[in-house]
Amino acid sequence: MPVISLVDIDNASEEVKAAVRQHLADGHTITNEKRTLLHNVPAFWALEGKSYEMSAELKKIITARAAALFEYAISVENDCLVCTTYYKKYYESLGIDIDNVQYTPEEELVIEYARAIVKDRKNIPEELFDRLKKHLGEEGLIVLTTMGMFMIANNYFNDILHVQSEFLQK
């Protein structure tokens, strides 16, 4: 059972409605996680707005598919039902069977990093950092890590407040 109710956008404040309009105009959807965050618009923009900004930065460095697989791998490793369900639906919409994907070397590298930062963030192997820096450069590693932190924050937010996936609701 969710800890926090979902914001009723139709009956929300003008500030909330404006945030929703802007988010939709930017090409995004409104999920239950976002309807929960919208109880406070600055919280919504801090987590959602900045994570989309970092995602755009990441897609300048690696492919969009590699970026999405990185975020999905973090969610799987964190066992976040809301985010893993979201990404499975996303991949289905693209005609991709997430359980039978052939990964590129870049995708394998970022997935390995995703799993490592969730599993034991204080003990990432130096050789993994070396491979990441060789492929992404230092700035790229900063962007990848920052996006990973946003994904972990999304996972934790959903799990802590028992946000329900809109894809699993009856």
C-alpha positions in Angstrom: 0.0 0.0 0.0 1.5 3.4 -1.0 2.5 5.6 1.9 1.7 8.8 -0.1 -1.4 9.4 -2.2 -1.2 10.2 -5.8 -1.8 13.8 -6.8 -5.1 14.3 -8.6 -3.8 16.5 -11.4 -7.2 17.7 -12.4 -7.8 19.2 -9.0 -4.2 20.2 -8.2 -2.8 23.7 -7.7 -1.9 25.8 -10.7 1.8 25.3 -9.8 1.4 21.5 -10.1 -0.6 21.8 -13.3 2.1 24.0 -14.8 4.8 21.5 -13.9 2.8 18.7 -15.5 2.2 20.8 -18.7 5.9 21.5 -18.9 6.9 17.9 -18.3 4.4 16.7 -21.0 5.6 19.4 -23.4 9.1 18.1 -22.9 8.0 14.8 -24.2 7.7 12.9 -20.9 4.9 11.0 -19.4 3.3 11.3 -15.9 3.8 8.1 -13.9 2.7 7.2 -10.4 6.2 8.1 -9.2 5.8 11.6 -10.6 2.2 11.9 -9.3 3.7 11.1 -5.9 6.5 13.6 -6.2 4.1 16.3 -7.4 3.0 16.8 -3.8 6.0 19.2 -3.8 6.9 20.8 -7.2 10.6 21.5 -6.3 11.0 17.9 -5.2 9.5 16.8 -8.6 11.9 19.0 -10.5 14.9 18.0 -8.4 14.5 14.3 -9.0 12.7 14.2 -12.3 13.9 17.3 -14.1 17.5 16.9 -13.2 17.5 13.2 -13.9 16.1 13.9 -17.4 18.8 16.5 -17.8 21.5 14.1 -16.9 20.0 11.4 -19.1 20.3 13.8 -22.1 23.9 14.5 -21.1 24.6 10.7 -21.0 23.1 10.2 -24.4 25.7 12.6 -25.8 28.4 10.2 -24.5 26.8 6.7 -25.1 24.0 5.4 -27.2 20.4 6.0 -26.0 20.0 2.2 -25.8 23.1 1.8 -23.7 21.9 4.6 -21.4 18.5 2.9 -20.9 20.1 -0.5 -20.3 22.4 1.1 -17.7 19.3 2.6 -15.9 17.4 -0.7 -16.2 20.4 -2.7 -14.8 20.6 -0.4 -11.8 16.9 -1.0 -11.2 17.2 -4.7 -11.5 20.2 -4.8 -9.2 18.3 -2.7 -6.7 15.2 -4.9 -7.1 13.0 -1.8 -7.8 9.7 -3.2 -9.1 8.4 0.2 -10.3 11.5 1.0 -12.4 12.1 -2.5 -13.7 8.5 -2.7 -14.8 8.7 0.7 -16.5 11.8 -0.3 -18.4 10.3 -3.7 -19.5 7.3 -1.9 -20.9 9.6 0.6 -22.6 11.5 -2.2 -24.3 8.4 -4.0 -25.3 7.1 -0.8 -27.0 10.4 -0.8 -29.0 9.9 -4.5 -29.9 12.9 -5.6 -27.7 12.7 -8.7 -25.6 14.8 -7.6 -22.6 15.4 -11.2 -21.5 17.1 -12.0 -24.9 19.1 -8.9 -25.8 22.4 -9.1 -27.6 24.6 -6.4 -25.9 27.2 -4.3 -27.6 30.6 -4.0 -25.8 29.6 -0.5 -24.7 26.3 -1.8 -23.2 28.2 -4.7 -21.5 30.6 -2.2 -19.9 27.9 0.2 -18.6 25.8 -2.7 -17.3 28.8 -4.1 -15.5 29.3 -0.6 -13.9 25.6 -0.4 -13.0 25.7 -3.7 -11.2 29.0 -2.8 -9.4 27.8 0.6 -8.1 24.7 -1.0 -6.6 26.4 -4.1 -5.3 29.4 -2.5 -3.5 29.8 1.2 -4.3 32.9 1.5 -2.1 34.8 -1.3 -3.9 34.5 -0.7 -7.6 37.4 -2.5 -9.3 40.2 -0.2 -10.5 40.3 -2.1 -13.8 36.6 -1.3 -14.4 37.3 2.4 -13.8 40.2 2.2 -16.2 38.0 0.6 -18.9 35.3 3.2 -18.3 37.7 6.1 -18.5 39.3 4.7 -21.6 35.9 4.4 -23.3 34.1 7.5 -21.8 36.8 9.8 -20.6 36.8 11.4 -17.1 33.8 13.7 -17.9 31.9 10.8 -19.3 32.5 8.8 -16.2 31.2 11.7 -14.1 28.0 11.9 -16.2 27.5 8.1 -16.1 28.0 8.0 -12.3 25.7 11.0 -11.8 23.0 9.4 -13.9 23.4 6.2 -11.9 22.9 8.2 -8.6 19.7 9.7 -10.0 18.5 6.2 -10.9 19.3 4.9 -7.5 17.4 7.8 -6.0 14.4 7.0 -8.1 14.6 3.4 -7.0 14.8 4.3 -3.4 12.0 6.9 -3.6 9.7 4.3 -5.1 10.6 1.5 -2.7 10.6 3.7 0.5 7.2 5.2 -0.2 5.8 2.0 -1.7 4.9 3.7 -5.0 2.8 1.3 -7.1 3.6 0.8 -10.7 0.8 2.0 -13.0 1.5 -1.0 -15.2 0.7 -3.5 -12.4 -2.5 -1.8 -11.1 -5.8 -3.4 -11.8 
